[in-house]
Structures are given as C-alpha cells and as structure tokens.
C-alpha cells in the first residue's frame, strides 16, 4: 500500500513537471528573424533615401502584425551609412558577425558592388535599392536581388522612347537623326547604365553628344548646359536624384533651351513638382517602375495605412513604395523558405528564385526571378510633369533578351 502511494506520487510529480516544461516551451516565442538594413538618411542621396528607409521600418511592423513569417516575427536592424562605402562595409560585417543575419536590405550602387563578392562568399541575400544590371546575373552575383526595373533596361527604354516619339516631339526635324546627351554624377550609380544607353542609341540610329557631369549635390548646372547647347540635343538623359534633376531643369529653363529631359527612377518623384516649379512642366519626363504615392492600385492601401499608423501627418512619395515593395518581396521569399524548412541564406535565395509573376498589387510590374535571371521585370511607365502634376504618358517594355543580362 505504502509502495503504491510512493509510485503514484512519483508519477504525479513527473506529470506535473512535464506539463510545466511543455507549457513553458510552448509559451517561449521563437527569436525574431534578424534583417540588416543599410540606408542613406543623411548622405548625398538622403533626399530619396529617408522615405525609403521609413517604409522599411513601417513594413517590419506591418509584417509582424499580419502573421510574420508563418508566425515568426522579423526584426529590421536599420542603420544610416550616409552613402559612404567604408561605412556600408563596416555595417555588413556587424550584421554578419554580430547579428548573424542571412538577409540585408541594402542601398547604393557603389556599396552594393563593393560588397557583392563577400555576399556571394557568405551566402547572405542582399536586396538592394540599386537596380544596377551588374547585379542581376546570378552566374556572377547569385545572392543579389532588387525589385525595380534595372537601370540599364530603363535607359534602353528611354532611348526607344526618344526614337519613337521623335517625329511628334520635333516635327520640323526633317530626315535627321534624333540627338541625345547623357547627364549624370561621376559616381558608380550615375555611370552604371550609360554604356547600355549609348549602345541602344547607336543601335537605334540616335546621334550621341558629349557627356555632362552634374553632381548629386549640385546647386548650379549652367556651365554644363551651355556646353550641351553647342550640340543642341533634342533629349538629355538625367541620371541623378530629384534635387540635382531639378537644378538641371530649372537652369535649362533660364537659358531658354529647347532640349527635353528624361530622368531615371531616382530623379523623378512627387518632390520634383515643388523643386522644379513651372520650369519642369512639359520639359521633364521620367521612368517610373513603381506606383506613385496614392495611386489607385490594389497594393497601395496597405502601404498608406502602415505609413499613417506610424506618422498620421507624414508626407510620402514613390520612394516609400520602393522601400515597401522591397520588403514585401522579401517577406514572400521568407515565407516560402520557412515553409521549405530552409530559413537561411541559401534557402531564401532558392525561394526568391521560385517567384514567378508575383503580384505586388500593381506597385510594380509582376516580378519573376529564376536561377539564371534575377531581372525582376522589364516593364515600366513613362510619366511627364505637366500643369504641376505627374502625368502618365505610356507603358513601355523591352524583351527579356539574354544579351541584356548583367549589363
């Protein structure tokens, strides 16, 4: 009798201990998935970088409030590198060695290219805000991704637009070829797509004039534009950011130039309206791979609600949509990697490469990555500034040709 009581008590103690252990184990949440963030908040591209970075933090909260990665939260460790390549390298080392991340939301062309070999070696997925075509050939950069139409495809499309619209834009040109020049900062970002633009111009029979260099923090472009005037181009490609683009456009208006300007993605946004003023009307066109803030597309509602929740009075631009889209595509990849039981760098890479015609709710064109091609899409829209508004002109696309991969 005494022995049976002892056995009974022992069983009860073991049962209670097991229940307590099970309960504690059940209640202990999984550690969040850490994500590195390298952003420009105070540097030369901060005018377009701050809103992009804010979208990353707002998207972090939105993802965690909407199921996380199959129930597991994420943690975006965001830092400002002020557009300094050495600082980006230091942050990368911190994320790798201290925070043990396997995915980073990155920023610029110079720093992303400086890190790409180390990224390959470390098997860390790097989703950049640089859309440099040198990063989209997975035979060379298998862990680099981005979600905007590449700079090179955008400039090729710009040259096609110059050619196709020439008779309409310059009705008194006769039989001569269109003339174009390239204006850009002397920086990896500005220079990256120029060879592709010149090659496409030659292929289309467009005459190319001398390049002009205008810095990201330029406050005057008069001398460059006067030099450009000697060639008298019909069009000028502008490869800076919104502030420097506005300087070019305003100075062109002061000088009475007839040249029209077509800007890359980072030089054309809602802030251009107030920065360029009336000088921009019917003078500046822009390549737009992303929906502008507040456009009536399905994916806009969630982004706008997340932004309002973070800052009810905050003003935003397409830069927010760019950062938001990068986080949404990453989220999809993380969920797929987790479902496959491969929540690591290689697993995320494989998951992203399984994405086909992924819808961002029309914030971008549908996105596709494959193991042999990391171009997200080859389509965008062209807008122009008219009556102090950004007005759509047309949608354009280019074939996903092998010859354009990686450059």
Buried (B, 14 or more C-beta within 10 A) or exposed (E): EEEEEEEEEEEEEEEEEEEEEEEEEEEEEEEBBBBBBBBBBEBBBBBBBBBBBBBBBBBBBBBBEEEBBEEBBBBBBBBBBBBBBEBBBEBBEBBBEEBEBBBBBBBBBBBBBBBBEBBBEBBBBBBBBBBBBBBBBBEBBBBBBBBBBBBBBBBBBBBBBBBBBBEEBBEEEEEEBBBBBBBBBEBBBBBBBBEBBBBBBEEBEBBBBEBBBBBBBBEEBEEBBEEBBEBEBBBBBBBBBBBBBBBBBBBBBEBEBEBBBBBBBBBBBBBBBEBBBEBBBEBBBBBBBBBBBBBEBEBBEBBBEBBEEBEEEEEBBBBBBBBBBBBBBBBBBBBBBBEEEBBBBBBBBBBBBBBEEBEBBBBBBBBBBEEEBBBBBBBBBBBBBBEEEBEEBEEBBBEBEEEBBBB
